[in-house]
Amino acid sequence: MRHRKPLCALACTALLSTALLAATGCESSPSADDARSKAPQPSPSTTSPEDLCTSLITKWGRQIYDSGKETYGDYQSMGLSNGQYMILRDALDLARAERKRHGADAGRKLLTREARERCEERYRHGEPSGGPWV
């Protein structure tokens, strides 16, 4: 008996949606569907693990680097694994040292280069050995 209310609500929502589409003329016609199915579809693309790692680390690294803050933040809220977070911290430490020696631009370049190299190393055999969150 408990499942009747949710099922009824779901059925009412579906009927109401269909009625609204028909009333507003937004219901797709078979000819429009046929035209869409014959149109060339873009091939799906995926981002490699090393590219995703590099992108995440450079995004957060530049944000922290440019802010001048010495703290790193919570790696989970950044969407990083523990291993990616360690790359971020190491790259930031190196970039800050480089900034002191050769200026802010040199530090940014080093941050980007370190992120790329370390992410490529981390994912050279696919996923890291302890799973994606290690």
C-alpha positions, 0 to 999 in steps of 0.5 A, a space after each residue: 500500500 505504501 508504494 501506491 502514492 509514489 506510483 500514483 504521483 509518478 504517473 500523474 507527473 508523466 501524464 501532466 508532462 505529456 499533456 503540457 508538451 502537446 498543449 504547447 506544441 513542443 511534442 516532437 514530430 516523427 519527421 523531426 526525429 527522423 531528421 535528427 537521427 540522420 544528422 551526423 552525431 559528434 563522437 563522444 570524447 573522454 578525458 584521459 586520467 593524466 589530463 584530468 589530473 593535470 587540469 585539476 591540479 593546475 586549476 587549484 594550484 594556480 588559485 592557491 599560488 595566485 592567492 598568496 595563501 600558504 594553506 592548501 585547503 581540503 583535498 576532498 572538496 577540491 575533488 582530488 584524491 590523496 595522491 593528487 593532493 600530494 602532487 598539488 602540495 609538492 608542485 606548489 612548494 616547488 613553485 613558491 621556491 621558484 617564485 622567490 628565485 625567478 619571479 611569479 611567472 617562473 613559478 607558474 610555469 614550474 607549477 604547470 610543468 610539475 603537475 603534467 609530469 607527475 600526473 603522467 607518471 602517476 597514470 602511466 599504467 592506467 589507474 594508480 595501484 591503490 584505486 582512483 582515490 589513493 
